[in-house]
Amino acid sequence: MRISIREPRAGDAEAHRAAVLRSAAHLSPWNPVEPDALPELLRRQGAGLRTYLIVDDDEAGQVGGAGGIVGTCNVANIVLGRFRNAALGYDSYLPYAGTGRMTPGLRLVVDRCFGARPQGLGLHRLEINIQPDNDRSLAMARRLGFRHEGFSPRMLFINDAWRDHERFALTAEEWRGP
């Protein structure tokens, strides 16, 4: 299995839409299901937001398959200067969820975040905020080496309610690499 990351393109809209629709029941407990969000997400890319598709390269070109899009990772609220911090948010898509593909993909994203500019984002610290019942994402944060920093009650308004989140963080010095 060959996993890579890349920035999304306008031509990915249909494959991304299909991945989100196919994964609606998997995503809906934790995030809004927005199959047509990619064009707006592409417009918002810039200094404060970077998005990466996690791709199974062996399946990316197969006709009639799942398109190889394993998941999406947003690096949001990017602040440089003395802070050099950002927040990671990610979704995995069926049929790849639970197959071991997201972990290496997210390792590549984290490595890009901590990498020196201009290829990397030059960040020093990353956060992940996860709803307490999202066992798979909690396990992912720990697998990546993020440490638990605390609990944030009613942190984000998701699916018509304020949701509590567990807060995890990792610094460049703690990062073990992909």
C-alpha positions in Angstrom: 0.0 0.0 0.0 1.4 3.4 -1.1 0.0 6.4 0.7 0.7 10.0 -0.2 -0.7 13.4 0.5 -1.4 16.2 -1.9 -3.3 19.5 -2.0 -6.8 19.0 -3.5 -7.6 20.4 -6.9 -10.9 21.5 -8.6 -10.9 18.2 -10.5 -11.2 16.3 -7.3 -14.6 17.7 -6.5 -16.6 14.7 -7.9 -14.4 12.0 -6.3 -14.4 13.9 -3.0 -18.2 14.3 -3.2 -18.6 10.5 -3.8 -16.3 9.7 -0.8 -18.2 12.0 1.6 -21.6 10.6 0.4 -20.4 7.0 0.7 -19.2 7.8 4.3 -22.1 9.9 5.5 -23.1 7.5 8.3 -19.5 7.1 9.4 -18.9 10.9 9.5 -22.2 12.3 10.8 -21.8 11.6 14.5 -18.7 13.8 14.6 -18.9 16.3 11.7 -21.4 17.8 9.3 -21.7 15.8 6.1 -20.9 18.3 3.4 -20.4 16.5 0.0 -20.3 19.7 -2.0 -17.8 21.6 0.3 -14.6 21.1 -1.7 -15.0 24.1 -4.1 -15.5 26.5 -1.1 -12.6 24.8 0.8 -10.4 25.4 -2.2 -11.3 29.1 -2.3 -10.4 29.4 1.4 -6.9 28.0 1.0 -4.2 30.4 2.1 -2.0 31.5 5.0 -4.5 30.4 7.6 -5.8 27.1 6.1 -4.2 24.3 4.2 -6.0 21.1 3.1 -4.5 17.8 2.2 -6.0 14.7 0.6 -4.7 11.4 1.8 -4.5 9.1 -1.1 -4.0 5.4 -1.7 -1.7 5.7 -4.8 -2.4 2.1 -5.8 -6.1 2.8 -6.1 -6.2 6.4 -7.2 -6.5 5.8 -10.9 -8.8 2.8 -10.9 -12.0 3.3 -12.8 -15.1 2.3 -10.9 -13.3 2.1 -7.5 -13.4 4.5 -4.6 -11.0 6.9 -6.3 -8.2 6.3 -3.8 -9.3 9.2 -1.5 -8.6 7.8 2.0 -9.4 11.0 3.8 -9.0 14.7 4.2 -6.9 16.7 6.7 -7.4 20.4 7.3 -4.6 22.3 8.9 -6.6 25.3 10.2 -6.1 28.4 12.3 -2.4 28.6 11.2 -0.6 31.3 13.1 3.1 32.0 12.5 5.4 34.5 14.2 6.2 33.5 17.8 3.2 31.1 18.1 3.7 28.9 14.9 0.7 26.8 15.8 -2.2 25.2 14.0 -5.2 22.8 14.6 -5.6 19.5 12.7 -9.0 18.2 11.7 -9.4 15.0 9.7 -12.1 12.7 8.2 -11.5 9.2 6.9 -13.7 7.8 4.1 -15.1 4.4 3.4 -14.1 1.9 2.2 -10.7 2.9 3.7 -11.6 3.7 7.2 -10.2 1.2 9.6 -7.7 -0.3 7.1 -4.5 1.4 8.4 -4.2 4.0 5.7 -5.1 7.1 7.6 -2.2 6.8 10.1 0.6 6.9 7.5 -1.3 9.7 5.7 -1.6 11.8 8.8 2.0 11.2 9.7 2.9 12.7 6.3 0.7 15.7 7.0 2.2 16.2 10.5 5.7 15.9 9.0 4.8 18.6 6.4 3.5 20.8 9.1 6.7 20.6 11.1 8.9 20.8 8.0 10.9 23.9 7.1 9.4 26.4 4.7 8.8 26.7 1.8 8.0 22.9 1.3 6.8 22.6 4.9 4.6 24.9 7.0 7.3 25.7 9.5 5.1 25.1 12.5 6.2 24.4 16.1 3.0 23.1 17.6 -0.1 21.2 16.5 -3.4 20.6 18.2 -6.1 18.1 17.7 -9.5 18.5 19.3 -11.7 15.4 19.5 -15.2 14.7 20.8 -14.8 12.4 23.9 -16.9 9.5 22.4 -14.9 9.4 19.1 -12.7 6.4 20.1 -11.1 6.0 16.7 -9.9 9.6 16.5 -8.7 9.5 20.1 -6.6 6.4 19.3 -5.3 8.1 16.2 -4.1 11.2 18.1 -2.3 8.9 20.6 -0.8 6.8 17.7 0.6 9.9 16.2 2.3 10.8 19.5 0.0 13.7 20.6 -0.3 14.2 24.3 -3.5 14.9 26.1 -3.6 18.4 27.4 -7.1 18.8 28.7 -10.9 19.0 28.2 -12.8 21.9 26.6 -16.5 21.9 27.4 -18.9 23.1 24.7 -16.0 23.9 22.3 -17.5 23.6 18.8 -21.0 23.9 17.4 -21.5 20.7 15.4 -24.7 19.1 14.2 -26.9 21.6 16.0 -25.3 21.4 19.5 -22.2 22.6 21.4 -19.9 19.6 21.6 -17.2 18.9 24.3 -13.7 18.1 23.1 -10.6 16.5 24.4 -7.5 18.6 23.5 -4.2 17.0 22.3 -1.0 18.7 21.2 2.4 17.9 19.8 5.5 20.0 19.3 8.2 19.7 16.7 10.7 18.6 19.3 8.3 15.7 20.3 7.7 14.6 16.7 9.3 11.2 15.8 8.7 11.6 12.0 6.7 9.5 9.6 
